[in-house]
Amino acid sequence: MDPVRNPFAPGAGQRPPELAGRDREVDAFEIVLERVARGRPERSLVLTGLRGVGKTVLLGELRSMAVRAGWGAGKIEARPEADLRRPLSAALHRAIRDLAVRHRAPDRVDEVLGILKAFALRSAPDGAKLRDRWQPGIDVPVKAGRADSGDIEIDLVELFTEVAELAADVGTGVAILIDEMQDLRPDDISALCAACHELSQSRAPLVVVGAGLPHLPAVLSASKSYSERLFKYVRIGQLDRPDADFALLAPAEREDASFDIGALDALFDASSGYPYFVQAYGKAAWDAAPRSPISAADVKLAAPEAEAELAVGFFGSRYERATPAEREYLRAMAELADGRDEPVATAGIAEHLARRASSLSPARDSLLKKGLVFSAQRGQIAFTVPHFGRYLLTQG
């Protein structure tokens, strides 16, 4: 098979050739766009799931949908301990530029940009020297008096209100998409919830679409109790067998190739329907096959190549971030679960390692912060990366 024509594309956040199994989420967001633009009440959206299930890809697709509908849209990726103002300012700058091409009052657009610039500049410490102050790339004068109090909760409400009103002028809305949402600082999460709550009451045409790990709903709930009713939560998981097959067959058929049923069986067994793994094994099988249709024997021959690539780029990069104490904790999790993607009891880990639970708390807390594990429920812990336990059991 010609590797140049290989349609499969494993990559972080990279859109696969066929966005299979996400029709329900796409159709639901289409309705959100229509309802919000018409002034109907609608909740913001939160996507949750393990690594490799396509949350970032789906977030990008929803952003494209918003832009095609004439909305202003901006996307950010949250980072631990990082201030929200800078990336949010850049995202909203992009959204306002989307709206500006349709707006008939340039002075009003500049006014909102000036408010955004005032909001952005509050990210610099008051005592910072001029050369150390970050400057947003917004080429209008600062408009003081709105969204610049320094209180992130007050400022977000005022800023979102101004941007939403700008969108309402052209009969559309604004979508703010936040990847890795669980990594926002507690104050920023609280402010974001409060702003969404305020705007939902006024039916302002602005929605937040967040994506994050499975414990994100608990993070939001701990910040604001009403977040359980504020957001619509959608769990993104593995593809079922028909969708996993379609993700392989549709791109292959566009290249005048196919997979036989044995190959599809083997690929589903290897990937468990996780979209990233479907792409990785599909790519390797294509490169290994001498001709179409790709067979089970081709998949068997290709599997070690796919697993070697996953070991380096998907598993290994995360494993390298762990300290020796954290690796010990991770391996204990893998051994207790026998390599399966299942939560284990934290008390069981302490017993397995013959250690006091309190002595393991630093390693567990650090792994939580690094996003390698999550608290499935009280007293239990699980990997954020599918098949990670299986990988760990292969390490010496």
C-alpha positions in Angstrom: 0.0 0.0 0.0 1.3 3.5 -0.9 2.3 5.2 2.4 1.9 8.6 0.7 -1.8 7.9 0.3 -2.2 6.6 3.9 -5.3 8.5 5.1 -4.9 7.8 8.8 -3.6 10.6 11.1 -2.8 9.8 14.8 -1.8 13.1 16.5 -2.6 15.2 19.5 -5.8 17.1 18.7 -5.4 16.3 15.0 -8.7 15.9 13.2 -9.1 12.3 11.9 -10.1 11.9 8.2 -13.6 10.8 9.4 -15.1 12.2 12.6 -17.0 9.0 13.4 -19.3 8.4 16.3 -19.9 12.1 17.3 -23.1 12.9 15.4 -25.1 13.2 18.6 -22.8 15.8 20.0 -22.5 17.7 16.7 -26.3 17.7 16.2 -26.9 18.9 19.8 -24.5 21.8 19.4 -26.2 22.8 16.2 -29.4 23.2 18.2 -27.5 25.2 20.9 -26.3 27.6 18.2 -29.8 28.1 16.8 -31.5 28.5 20.2 -29.0 31.0 21.7 -29.0 33.1 18.5 -32.8 33.4 18.8 -32.6 34.4 22.5 -33.8 31.0 23.8 -32.4 29.8 27.1 -29.6 27.2 26.8 -26.9 25.8 29.0 -23.2 25.9 28.2 -21.6 22.6 27.4 -18.9 20.5 29.1 -17.3 17.5 27.4 -15.5 15.0 29.6 -13.5 11.8 28.9 -10.2 10.1 29.1 -7.1 11.1 27.0 -7.3 9.9 23.4 -11.1 9.9 23.0 -11.1 13.0 20.8 -12.3 15.8 23.1 -9.8 18.3 21.5 -10.8 17.2 18.0 -14.5 17.6 18.8 -13.9 21.0 20.4 -12.3 22.1 17.2 -15.2 20.8 15.2 -17.7 22.8 17.4 -15.6 25.9 16.9 -15.7 25.5 13.2 -19.5 25.0 13.4 -19.9 28.3 15.3 -17.8 30.2 12.8 -19.8 28.8 9.9 -22.9 29.9 11.6 -21.6 33.5 11.7 -20.6 33.4 15.4 -17.5 34.8 17.0 -15.5 32.0 18.4 -12.2 31.7 20.2 -10.4 28.6 21.7 -7.9 28.4 24.5 -6.1 25.6 26.4 -6.0 26.0 30.1 -2.6 25.4 31.9 -2.1 24.7 35.6 -1.3 27.8 37.6 -1.6 30.1 34.6 -3.6 33.2 34.6 -6.8 33.1 32.6 -6.8 36.7 31.5 -4.1 36.4 28.8 -5.3 33.4 26.8 -9.0 34.4 27.2 -8.2 37.9 25.9 -6.5 36.4 22.8 -9.5 34.1 22.3 -12.1 36.9 22.6 -10.0 39.1 20.4 -10.3 36.5 17.7 -14.1 36.2 18.3 -14.6 39.9 18.1 -12.7 40.0 14.8 -15.0 37.3 13.5 -18.0 39.6 14.4 -16.4 42.8 13.2 -16.7 41.8 9.5 -20.5 41.8 9.9 -20.9 44.7 12.3 -22.0 48.1 10.8 -20.6 50.3 13.6 -16.8 50.2 13.7 -16.8 52.6 16.7 -18.7 50.1 18.7 -16.4 47.3 17.8 -13.4 49.5 18.8 -15.1 50.3 22.1 -15.5 46.6 23.0 -11.9 46.0 21.9 -10.8 48.8 24.2 -12.7 47.1 27.1 -11.1 43.8 26.2 -7.6 45.5 26.3 -8.3 46.9 29.7 -9.3 43.5 30.9 -6.2 41.9 29.4 -3.8 44.5 31.0 -5.0 43.6 34.5 -3.0 40.4 34.2 0.2 42.4 34.8 1.1 42.9 38.5 0.6 46.5 39.6 4.3 46.8 40.6 5.7 45.3 37.4 8.2 47.4 35.4 7.1 48.8 32.1 9.4 46.5 30.2 8.0 43.4 32.0 4.3 44.3 31.3 2.6 42.1 28.7 0.9 43.9 25.9 -2.0 42.3 24.1 -2.0 42.8 20.3 -5.1 45.0 20.3 -4.5 48.1 18.3 -7.1 50.5 20.0 -6.9 52.7 23.0 -7.8 51.2 26.4 -11.4 51.8 27.5 -11.2 52.2 31.2 -14.1 51.6 33.6 -15.4 48.2 32.5 -13.9 44.8 33.1 -10.8 46.3 34.7 -11.6 46.2 38.4 -9.0 43.5 39.1 -11.7 41.2 40.5 -11.9 38.4 37.9 -15.5 37.5 38.7 -16.7 41.1 38.3 -14.6 41.6 35.2 -15.7 38.5 33.4 -19.3 39.3 33.8 -18.8 42.8 32.4 -16.6 41.6 29.6 -18.8 38.7 28.5 -21.8 41.1 28.6 -20.1 43.6 26.3 -19.0 40.9 23.8 -22.4 39.2 23.9 -24.1 42.5 23.1 -21.8 43.0 20.2 -22.8 39.6 18.8 -26.5 40.3 19.4 -26.1 43.4 17.2 -25.4 41.1 14.2 -28.0 38.4 15.3 -25.5 35.7 16.2 -23.5 34.8 19.3 -20.1 34.1 20.8 -18.6 30.7 21.7 -15.6 30.4 24.0 -14.0 27.0 23.9 -11.7 25.9 26.7 -9.6 22.7 26.5 -8.1 21.1 29.6 -10.7 23.0 31.6 -9.8 21.1 34.8 -6.5 22.9 34.8 -8.0 26.4 35.4 -7.1 28.0 38.7 -9.9 27.7 41.3 -10.5 31.5 41.3 -10.9 31.5 37.5 -13.2 28.5 37.5 -15.4 30.2 40.1 -15.5 33.4 38.1 -16.3 31.5 34.8 -19.2 29.7 36.5 -20.5 33.0 37.9 -20.2 34.8 34.6 -22.0 31.9 32.8 -24.7 32.0 35.4 -25.2 35.7 35.1 -25.4 35.7 31.3 -27.7 32.6 31.2 -30.3 34.6 33.3 -30.2 37.5 30.8 -30.2 35.1 27.9 -27.2 36.7 26.4 -25.9 35.0 23.3 -22.7 33.6 24.7 -21.8 30.0 25.5 -18.8 28.4 27.0 -17.8 24.9 25.7 -15.3 23.2 28.1 -13.5 20.0 27.6 -11.6 18.1 30.3 -10.9 14.9 32.2 -13.6 12.8 33.8 -13.3 14.6 37.1 -14.1 18.0 35.6 -17.7 18.0 36.8 -16.5 17.5 40.4 -14.1 20.4 40.0 -16.9 22.7 38.8 -19.3 21.5 41.5 -16.7 22.2 44.2 -16.3 25.8 42.9 -20.0 26.6 42.5 -22.8 24.2 43.7 -25.1 25.5 40.9 -22.7 24.4 38.2 -24.5 21.0 38.1 -27.4 22.9 36.6 -25.4 25.5 34.8 -23.7 23.1 32.3 -24.9 20.3 30.0 -22.4 17.5 30.7 -21.5 15.1 27.8 -19.3 12.1 28.4 -17.1 11.3 25.4 -16.0 7.7 25.3 -14.9 4.9 23.0 -16.4 4.3 19.6 -18.7 1.4 19.3 -17.9 -1.3 16.8 -19.9 0.2 13.8 -18.4 3.7 14.3 -14.9 2.3 14.8 -15.3 0.3 11.5 -16.6 3.4 9.8 -13.6 5.5 11.0 -11.4 3.0 9.1 -13.5 2.1 6.1 -14.6 5.5 5.0 -11.1 7.1 4.6 -9.8 3.9 3.0 -12.6 3.8 0.5 -11.8 7.3 -0.6 -8.3 6.0 -1.5 -9.8 2.9 -3.3 -8.8 0.5 -0.5 -10.6 -1.5 2.2 -10.2 -3.8 5.2 -11.6 -7.3 5.3 -13.7 -8.4 8.3 -10.8 -10.2 10.0 -8.7 -7.0 9.9 -11.6 -5.0 11.4 -12.0 -7.6 14.2 -8.3 -7.4 14.9 -8.2 -3.6 14.8 -11.1 -3.3 17.2 -9.5 -5.7 19.6 -6.3 -3.8 19.6 -7.8 -0.3 19.8 -10.8 -1.0 22.1 -12.5 1.7 20.0 -10.4 4.6 21.4 -10.2 7.1 18.5 -6.5 7.8 18.9 -5.7 4.1 18.9 -8.0 3.5 15.9 -5.9 6.0 13.9 -2.5 4.6 15.2 -3.3 1.0 14.4 -5.0 1.9 11.1 -2.0 3.8 9.9 0.4 1.0 10.8 -1.8 -1.6 9.2 -2.0 0.4 5.9 1.8 0.8 5.8 2.3 -2.9 6.4 -0.2 -4.2 3.9 1.1 -5.1 0.5 -2.3 -4.7 -1.1 -6.0 -4.1 -0.5 -8.0 -5.4 1.2 -6.0 -5.1 4.4 -6.1 -8.4 6.3 -5.9 -9.7 9.8 -2.4 -10.9 9.0 -1.4 -7.3 8.0 -2.8 -6.0 11.3 -0.8 -8.6 13.2 2.4 -7.7 11.4 1.7 -4.0 12.0 0.7 -4.1 15.7 4.3 -4.0 17.1 5.0 -0.9 15.0 1.8 0.8 16.3 2.5 -0.2 19.9 6.1 1.1 19.6 4.9 4.4 18.4 2.3 4.6 21.2 4.9 3.6 23.8 7.0 6.6 22.8 4.5 9.3 21.8 1.4 8.5 23.9 2.5 6.6 26.9 6.2 7.2 27.3 6.0 11.0 27.2 3.6 10.8 30.2 5.5 8.2 32.1 8.7 10.3 31.8 7.0 13.1 33.7 6.6 10.9 36.8 9.1 10.8 39.6 10.4 7.4 40.9 7.8 7.6 43.8 5.0 8.4 41.4 6.0 5.5 39.0 5.9 3.2 42.0 2.3 4.4 42.7 1.3 4.1 39.0 2.7 0.6 38.7 0.8 -0.5 41.9 -2.4 0.8 40.3 -1.6 -1.2 37.1 -0.9 -4.4 39.1 -4.0 -4.1 41.2 -6.2 -3.7 38.1 -4.2 -6.4 36.2 -3.6 -3.9 33.4 -7.3 -3.1 32.8 -8.8 0.4 32.6 -10.5 0.2 35.9 -10.4 2.3 39.1 -8.6 0.9 42.1 -9.0 1.7 45.8 -6.4 4.0 47.3 -6.4 1.9 50.4 -5.6 -1.1 48.3 -2.6 0.6 46.8 -1.2 1.3 50.3 -1.8 -2.3 51.3 -0.2 -3.6 48.0 2.9 -1.5 48.6 3.0 -2.2 52.4 3.0 1.5 53.1 0.8 3.8 55.2 -1.7 5.6 53.1 -0.5 9.0 54.4 3.0 8.4 53.1 1.6 7.9 49.5 -0.5 11.1 49.5 2.3 13.3 48.1 2.8 11.0 45.1 -1.0 10.7 44.5 -1.6 14.4 44.7 1.3 15.1 42.3 -0.1 12.6 39.8 -3.5 14.3 40.1 -2.0 17.7 39.3 0.0 16.3 36.4 -3.2 14.8 34.9 -2.0 11.2 34.9 -4.7 10.0 37.3 -8.1 11.2 38.4 -10.3 10.4 41.4 -13.0 8.2 39.9 -15.0 8.5 43.2 -14.2 8.9 46.9 -11.4 6.5 47.8 -10.7 5.4 44.3 -8.2 6.4 41.6 -7.9 5.6 37.9 -5.7 6.4 34.9 -6.6 9.3 32.7 -4.9 7.5 29.8 -6.6 4.3 28.4 -4.4 1.2 28.2 -1.8 2.9 30.5 -1.9 0.1 33.0 -1.2 -2.4 30.2 1.8 -0.3 29.1 3.2 0.0 32.7 3.1 -3.8 33.1 5.5 -4.1 30.2 8.1 -1.8 31.8 10.9 -3.3 33.8 
